[in-house]
Amino acid sequence: AGFTLTGDAQSTLVDRAFGGKYNNSGLEIGNNKFNRANISGNAYLIMFKMFSSLKGDVELGFFAQTKLEGRGYFSDESIAVFNGPGAFANSTYNDIFNDHYYYQIYNSIGFSYREKVTNRLAIGVKLGVLFGIDYNKVDIYQSHINFDNENDAAIIALKGKYYQSKGPGNFDSRSFLPTTRSPGAQISLGASYRTEDNVTIQGNIKDLGFIHWYSESGVS
């Protein structure tokens, strides 16, 4: 699993997580500043590899795994507003919450093959069949907020699209069982070459593929 965050929101979220309060001093309001987040997770249910002979020139493998991929693109103001209107000097703002979020979870089942072609060159390929579990995507194209400080209230309006697709269950154990509801496929290719100076040169195309999400998925 992994998580990365870049932008002004780093210090604010760290203070909230470990200090118990929001510190908005690092955020810039009204300057069109955005933050980027990426998250990934990978849980192997089965991973088995073996050599076809004692020489070890050919490696065969089989795997079954569940993967999570997600990313977000959100404004400084989207974080600042969780601490109330104190960081906002004006009463009205437009397009400060034009955020974008996406994540998907899916099962992957397949096999891998790696061969040592020569003493210096090795190639490998991994093929997998995908089974979509859950998909969510939010794109906000227009936003507006009006603070009513006297009444400790605010009115916010958002315009955008929300995409959602899920498996047959309600994100429970049944959702994680492989079905053909949202099928897909992926391929990974790799090669490595060791020079006469013992320098290894590698090249990879990793997890290139697609998922055809359920045709009756929700778009709103």
C-alpha positions as CSV (number, residue, x, y, z in Angstrom):
1,A,0.0,0.0,0.0
2,G,1.1,3.6,-0.6
3,F,-0.1,7.1,-0.3
4,T,1.4,10.4,-1.5
5,L,0.3,14.0,-1.1
6,T,1.8,17.1,-2.6
7,G,0.7,20.7,-2.1
8,D,0.0,23.2,0.7
9,A,-2.5,20.8,2.4
10,Q,0.3,18.6,3.6
11,S,1.1,20.6,6.8
12,T,-2.6,21.2,7.5
13,L,-3.6,17.5,7.3
14,V,-0.5,16.4,9.4
15,D,-1.5,18.9,12.1
16,R,-5.1,17.6,12.1
17,A,-4.0,13.9,12.2
18,F,-1.4,14.3,15.0
19,G,-2.3,17.5,16.7
20,G,-6.1,17.3,16.7
21,K,-6.7,20.6,15.0
22,Y,-6.6,22.3,11.6
23,N,-3.8,24.8,11.0
24,N,-4.6,26.7,7.9
25,S,-1.6,29.0,7.9
26,G,0.0,27.1,5.0
27,L,-3.1,27.3,2.7
28,E,-3.6,30.1,0.2
29,I,-7.2,31.3,-0.3
30,G,-8.3,32.6,-3.7
31,N,-5.0,31.9,-5.5
32,N,-6.1,28.8,-7.4
33,K,-3.7,26.5,-5.5
34,F,-4.4,22.8,-5.8
35,N,-3.1,19.6,-4.1
36,R,-2.6,16.2,-5.6
37,A,-3.0,12.8,-3.8
38,N,-2.4,9.3,-5.0
39,I,-3.3,6.1,-3.2
40,S,-2.6,2.4,-4.1
41,G,-3.0,-0.9,-2.4
42,N,-2.3,-4.5,-3.4
43,A,-3.3,-7.6,-1.4
44,Y,-2.2,-11.0,-2.9
45,L,-4.6,-13.9,-2.2
46,I,-2.3,-16.3,-4.0
47,M,1.2,-15.9,-5.5
48,F,3.1,-18.9,-6.7
49,K,6.3,-19.0,-8.7
50,M,8.5,-21.9,-9.8
51,F,11.4,-22.7,-12.2
52,S,10.8,-25.0,-15.1
53,S,14.2,-26.7,-14.6
54,L,17.1,-26.7,-12.2
55,K,19.0,-24.3,-14.5
56,G,16.5,-21.5,-13.5
57,D,16.3,-20.0,-17.0
58,V,12.5,-20.1,-17.2
59,E,10.3,-18.9,-14.3
60,L,6.5,-19.5,-14.3
61,G,4.0,-17.9,-11.9
62,F,0.4,-17.7,-11.0
63,F,-1.3,-15.0,-9.0
64,A,-4.7,-13.8,-7.6
65,Q,-4.8,-10.3,-6.0
66,T,-7.1,-7.4,-5.1
67,K,-5.8,-3.9,-6.1
68,L,-6.8,-0.4,-5.2
69,E,-5.9,2.6,-7.3
70,G,-7.0,6.2,-6.7
71,R,-6.0,9.9,-7.1
72,G,-7.4,13.3,-6.2
73,Y,-6.9,16.9,-7.3
74,F,-8.4,19.3,-4.7
75,S,-8.0,23.0,-3.8
76,D,-6.6,24.6,-0.7
77,E,-10.0,26.0,0.0
78,S,-11.5,22.5,0.1
79,I,-9.3,21.7,3.1
80,A,-9.7,25.2,4.8
81,V,-13.5,25.1,4.8
82,F,-13.4,22.2,7.3
83,N,-12.2,24.6,9.9
84,G,-15.0,27.1,9.3
85,P,-15.0,30.5,7.6
86,G,-12.0,32.0,9.5
87,A,-9.6,31.6,6.6
88,F,-11.9,33.3,4.1
89,A,-11.6,37.1,4.0
90,N,-14.5,37.5,1.6
91,S,-18.1,36.5,1.9
92,T,-18.5,35.1,-1.7
93,Y,-16.2,32.9,-3.8
94,N,-16.6,31.2,-7.2
95,D,-14.9,28.1,-8.5
96,I,-12.7,27.4,-5.5
97,F,-14.1,23.8,-5.0
98,N,-13.5,22.5,-8.5
99,D,-12.1,19.2,-7.3
100,H,-11.6,15.9,-9.0
101,Y,-11.5,12.5,-7.3
102,Y,-11.3,8.9,-8.6
103,Y,-10.7,5.4,-7.3
104,Q,-11.2,1.8,-8.4
105,I,-10.9,-1.6,-6.8
106,Y,-10.6,-4.8,-8.7
107,N,-9.6,-8.4,-8.6
108,S,-6.8,-9.7,-10.9
109,I,-6.1,-13.3,-11.8
110,G,-3.4,-14.4,-14.2
111,F,0.0,-15.9,-14.8
112,S,3.6,-14.6,-15.4
113,Y,6.5,-15.9,-17.5
114,R,10.1,-14.9,-17.4
115,E,12.9,-16.3,-19.4
116,K,16.7,-15.8,-19.4
117,V,17.3,-15.7,-23.1
118,T,21.1,-15.3,-22.8
119,N,23.5,-14.8,-20.0
120,R,22.9,-11.0,-20.3
121,L,19.3,-10.7,-21.6
122,A,16.1,-11.6,-19.8
123,I,12.5,-10.9,-20.8
124,G,9.2,-11.3,-19.0
125,V,5.4,-11.0,-19.5
126,K,2.4,-11.0,-17.1
127,L,-1.1,-11.5,-18.3
128,G,-4.2,-11.0,-16.1
129,V,-8.0,-11.1,-16.2
130,L,-9.7,-8.3,-14.2
131,F,-12.9,-8.3,-12.3
132,G,-14.1,-4.8,-11.3
133,I,-15.4,-4.4,-7.7
134,D,-16.0,-0.7,-7.1
135,Y,-15.5,2.5,-9.1
136,N,-16.1,6.1,-8.1
137,K,-15.3,9.3,-9.8
138,V,-16.3,12.9,-9.0
139,D,-15.6,15.8,-11.4
140,I,-16.7,19.3,-10.2
141,Y,-16.7,21.9,-12.9
142,Q,-18.4,24.9,-11.2
143,S,-18.7,25.8,-7.6
144,H,-20.0,28.8,-5.5
145,I,-20.0,29.5,-1.8
146,N,-21.6,32.4,0.2
147,F,-20.7,32.8,3.9
148,D,-23.3,34.2,6.2
149,N,-21.1,34.9,9.2
150,E,-23.8,36.6,11.3
151,N,-25.9,33.4,11.3
152,D,-22.9,31.1,11.3
153,A,-24.0,29.5,8.1
154,A,-23.0,29.1,4.5
155,I,-24.6,28.2,1.2
156,I,-22.6,26.1,-1.3
157,A,-23.5,25.1,-4.9
158,L,-21.6,22.6,-6.9
159,K,-22.0,21.5,-10.6
160,G,-20.4,18.4,-12.0
161,K,-20.6,14.7,-12.6
162,Y,-20.5,11.7,-10.3
163,Y,-19.8,8.2,-11.7
164,Q,-20.3,5.1,-9.6
165,S,-20.2,1.4,-10.3
166,K,-20.1,-1.6,-7.9
167,G,-20.2,-5.3,-7.8
168,P,-23.3,-7.5,-7.0
169,G,-22.9,-7.0,-3.3
170,N,-23.1,-3.9,-1.1
171,F,-19.3,-3.6,-0.8
172,D,-19.3,-6.7,1.4
173,S,-17.6,-10.1,1.0
174,R,-19.9,-10.9,-1.9
175,S,-18.6,-7.9,-3.8
176,F,-15.1,-9.3,-3.8
177,L,-16.0,-12.6,-5.5
178,P,-14.9,-12.7,-9.2
179,T,-17.9,-12.1,-11.6
180,T,-18.2,-11.1,-15.2
181,R,-20.2,-8.0,-14.2
182,S,-17.2,-5.6,-14.9
183,P,-14.6,-7.6,-16.9
184,G,-11.2,-6.4,-18.0
185,A,-7.7,-7.4,-18.9
186,Q,-4.1,-6.3,-18.3
187,I,-0.6,-7.0,-19.6
188,S,2.9,-6.2,-18.2
189,L,6.1,-6.5,-20.2
190,G,9.7,-6.2,-19.0
191,A,13.2,-6.8,-20.1
192,S,16.6,-6.5,-18.5
193,Y,20.1,-6.5,-20.0
194,R,23.4,-6.7,-18.2
195,T,26.4,-5.0,-19.9
196,E,30.0,-6.2,-19.9
197,D,30.6,-3.7,-17.1
198,N,27.9,-5.4,-15.0
199,V,25.5,-2.5,-15.4
200,T,21.9,-3.7,-15.5
201,I,19.5,-1.8,-17.9
202,Q,15.8,-2.4,-17.3
203,G,12.6,-1.4,-19.1
204,N,9.0,-2.1,-18.1
205,I,5.4,-1.5,-19.2
206,K,3.4,-2.2,-16.1
207,D,-0.3,-3.1,-15.7
208,L,-1.4,-1.7,-19.1
209,G,-5.1,-2.6,-19.4
210,F,-8.8,-1.7,-19.1
211,I,-12.0,-2.5,-17.2
212,H,-15.4,-2.4,-18.9
213,W,-17.5,-1.3,-16.0
214,Y,-21.1,-2.5,-15.6
215,S,-23.4,-1.0,-18.3
216,E,-26.0,0.0,-15.7
217,S,-23.6,2.0,-13.6
218,G,-24.8,5.3,-12.2
219,V,-24.0,8.7,-13.7
220,S,-25.5,11.7,-12.0
